[in-house]
Amino acid sequence: EYVWPSKHDRMEDLLVLQGGYIREGFVDGISPCTRNPNAPGRQTAAEWIRTAFHDMATFDKATGIGGLDASLQFETDRAEDAGDAFNATFGFTNNYYSIRTSAADLVALSTVLAVGNCGGPKIPLRVGRVDATEGGALGVPEPQQDLDTHKKMFAKAGFSTEDMIAMVACGHTMGGVHGKTFPEITENNTETNVVHFDSSDSTFDPKVATEYLDGTTQNPLVVAHNDTLNSDKRIFAADNNVTMKALASDPKTFQSMCSDIFARMLDTVPSTVTLTEPLEPIPLKPYITSFALTNASHITLTGRIRLLTTSDKYDDERITLTYTPRFAPAANATLDTTILTTPANFQLGTSNGIFGELFKWHEFSVALPTSTSIKSFNVTVTRISTGAQTLYNNAGRGYPLDDTILYQDEQSCRVGNNATLVAAVRKSVVDVGTSVVASMARKYHKQGTIVPAFETEEWKGEVGKEVGEWVLVTIKGTQQPESYSTHFDLVAGESKVEYLGTNVLGQQQCKEL
Ligand code: HEM
C-alpha cells in the first residue's frame, strides 16, 4: 500500500500529470505523434521507443550486467547506435532528470508515454532504475547481421525467438528508416527522407504485421533491394510467421502482446537493481509547498491535495484536513484542528493523465500556533450531494509532518551563484550540538555524455537568531548554472526535509524573518 511521502512521488507525477491545472507535461515532447515540429522527417515518439531498445539491447542475462541503465548516453557515437534519436531523447529527459528521477527511469517513462499517447496500450511502469556511470558492452542488433546472430543477441539478453519477433514488430509499428542515417537501405540520403515501417507510422497499431502478411508492406527492412539488409523480413519469418499471425489477428491481441513484451524490455535491468511494483495513480496525494515559521507564534502550512476522481464527481467534493498537534493544548484552551481547503478553479482545478486519469486539486494555507504545532493530518473527502465521507489516513499513519527542521523558503535565495538556504531548527536539537547541513545534489558536466552527473555536497549551517522555540540556521554555498535546477535535503540529526527544489531560488530575494 502507498505511504506518503515516497521517494517515487516525483516519477508518479511525471507519469500522471500531463495536462490541466498542475501539469508536468512530459507528453508535450511527443505531441503530435506524427512528427517532430522542429525537425522535418523525425518523429519523437518513435525515437523514444528506439532509445529504450538500444539501451536495453546489450543486457547480458548470464552476468546480470547492462539492460535499461542509460548507459546509452555514453554510447551515442557508436556505429550500432546511429542517428539523432538518442541524444535528442536524453536532451529531453534532462528537463526532468534529478536525484530521484534517473535517466533510465525517464527513458522507461518515455516509452510508456510514447506508446500510450500514440494509440498503444498502457505498459506498466516500474521504477527504481539506476544509471550507469560509463558505457557498456557492444551488441545492439544491426540490419546487415544474419538471423542466427540476431537470435543469439536476443537470447543473451533473455529473449526467445518469439519474444524477438514480437519486440521488433511492436517497435517497428512506429517511425521508419532515415535516408540520412541508412542511405544504403532507403537509397535516398536526403536530410528529411524517411521510409516508414507501415502505412500508419505514427499510430501504435497492427499494420506492421497485417501489411507484412498480406504482402502490401513497404517496410524498408523487409523490401530493401539489398536483401542482406532485410533484417525484419528474416526476423518476422523466423517461426514461420506464427507470432506475426498472432500479432495481426486482432488489434486487442496486438496491444496486449506488445504491452507484455515492452514491459519485459523496460524491466530488463542490471541484476543489482530492484524495481518497484508498477506505479498506479495515487488516490489521494498531499503536496506541501511551504511549511515554515512566519514568526515566533505561528507556523504556516501551505499546500494542495490531489484527489483521483471522475468527470461526474470532481466538482461535488469538499475536502478537509484534521490535524494532530505535536503538543496538547493547555487544559483550559481549545484548539480547532480542522484545516479547510478551497477547490482550485483555474482550468476547472483539474489535471489529467493520458490513461484517463482525472485529478481535482484542493488548496490550503493556514497559520497554526507554534505552541501546539502539528505532527500529522488526515484528510476527509465529503461528497456534497450525498454527504458520504471517505477518510484518507495514509495507511493508518496519518500524513506526517516534522517541525524539528523547517525550510524557510522565503528567507532563502540565490544571488548570482551564491545560494543562501535558511532552516529553522528546534532549539532543543541545536542546543545539544546537532549540526545542521544542506545535502546538495550538485550537477556537473561529465565527459562523453549530455546527461549531467550528480555529486552530493554537504553545506554546513551557521546558527543565527532565535525565533520562539526555533533557531534560524543559515547555510551558504555556491551553485554553477548547471545546478540552478537541482534538489537538496536539509538535515538536522535524524530529522530531514527532503528533495527541496533550487529552481525558484534565483527568482526571489532573501526576506528577513
Ligand atoms: C534486430 C533488431 C533490430 C534492428 C536490426 C533494427 C533496425 C532499425 C533501423 C536500421 C532503424 C532505422 C533508424 C533510423 O533511420 O533512424 C530502426 C528504427 C526503429 N527501430 Fe529498430 N531495429 C531492431 C529492433 C527494434 C526493436 C526491438 C525496437 C523496439 C522495441 C525497435 C524500435 C525502432 C523504432 C521505434 C524505430 C523508428 C525510429 C525513428 O523513426 O526515428 N527496433 N530500427
Boltz pocket constraint, residues with backbone or C-beta under 6 A from the ligand:
constraints:
  - pocket:
      binder: B
      contacts: [[A, 42], [A, 43], [A, 45], [A, 46], [A, 47], [A, 49], [A, 50], [A, 53], [A, 82], [A, 83], [A, 84], [A, 85], [A, 141], [A, 142], [A, 143], [A, 150], [A, 164], [A, 167], [A, 168], [A, 170], [A, 171], [A, 172], [A, 174], [A, 175], [A, 176], [A, 177], [A, 178], [A, 179], [A, 181], [A, 182], [A, 231], [A, 235], [A, 265]]
      max_distance: 6.0
